[in-house]
Amino acid sequence: MFTGIIEELGEVSALAVDGDSARLTVTGTRTVSAAMSEGASLAVNGCCLTATSIEQDRLTADLMAETLRRTSLGDLRPGDPVNLERAVQVTGRLDGHIVQGHVDGTGTILERRHEPRWDLLRVSVPQDLLRYVAVKGSVAVDGVSLTVVDVEDARPGAGSTAVPAGGGSLTVSLIPETLARTTLGSKEAGERVNLEVDVVAKYVERLLTAGEESAR
């Protein structure tokens, strides 16, 4: 379990692809070298990975086909920065929101707007995830806990920033702290990001759907 509060900007050391799987190695001078051990969990750009080996400040994890399909980790290259967060301690503060590290899908940055004291980021959202996104609700973008500013359905013919057919978009505001401490400070339009919606919304939907089916 994570909170979406990024502890460190790490760096990709290697990504070795082997058929439908891969092995990712990241360097984290604070997160990896501090009390991490084999079998421990580390969120890399919001994706919960299990450490298969640790050497000083380098952690290696296996990526299965499902991970490569649902996340943008397969796009990474050596030298790329990544958001790192260790699993939250039970005695810690939940400063962000409940983040499982189970990425639901990917979106594409459609637009970046610079304001005097913050940036606005508009990201495409797959249709099957839109129903879990609400204004003022929480969403994890590349593992960063953010508050949703706006939600839009698809706008056909809206130009170069139009949402892809069959999907929508969400907008988030990035404060200077987020810009400085996470990869979202340097992401540009056209780049993919990992999305994890609020798990509470999914449980509520499941309970309501199960109730309707039982009543039939």
Disulfide bonds with the S-S distance in Angstrom:
none
